């Protein structure tokens, strides 16, 4: 796994890896003073409320987070309270969070991931919203799953987002 690409704004921004001891050690090595690493556990996201709770805890969302998709969009695109030069999100058991056993409507799942993947792209290419321009900032997601699910997960993500996916 080439972890140096996680500190650039170069595509691909989404990486899929098998959950192994070696990968976990490399992920622990990503932590530094300039990089925020969030660890989201797909096993803790079985419904809409739990999904928001897991992201809110891992990203330390402020108290004014409203527990809905619009508020999630605002939070994930701001992150001023974290103030780092790069962001890496590790999603353990990612097949659970993206799979059929995710207890939410198909339309909500689609809307949630659309917001999340759009924000990944915006972080990496930068934004220019009126007076609130932001420079490109590395923002990468590592989806950890079983070896047998990697290809199918990559196809699902690529199909939903149109973004390149790096299979490690």
Phi, psi and omega in degrees: 000124178269096184281346181297331179295342180288349181255017178237167175261020179274142176285150007278151181259347182246128184234138179241128182222156173285144178279104179226165179300320179297314179297315180299321177294319178295323178295316177301328179288350180284338183293132171203179184293337184263350187240131174265129178241117176257140179241102181262131180255115180302334178290345180260015187233040187290345176213178186301314181298315180293326177299309179298319181298316181297314179294318180299318179292315185289329180260003178055047181304142177297164182299338182278005173300130188260008174060040175216172187295320178297319179291320176301315178303314180297315183295311186291340178263001181251284179057023177301328181291343178268315173052065176241169181271346177204155184227132177231125180248121178259123177247104176285151179052045186295334177296332177291317185285335180254355188270182184292337182276005177285111192279068177214163179294151179300321181294321177294314179304314181298314181296317180300309183291329176298314177298313183296312183289328175296320179293325176301313180297314181297320177301317186284330180262349181089167183225155175219079179259100180052244181268008187247054179289140175232142179286157174304134183227128178303127180214104185238152179238130175249117178263116179263132182208178175289152180307319185291342182262353188301309184296315181296319178296317178300317179295319180296314180295313181298319178294323180286325192249333188077002180273152174292146179235133179262116176267121182263000000 
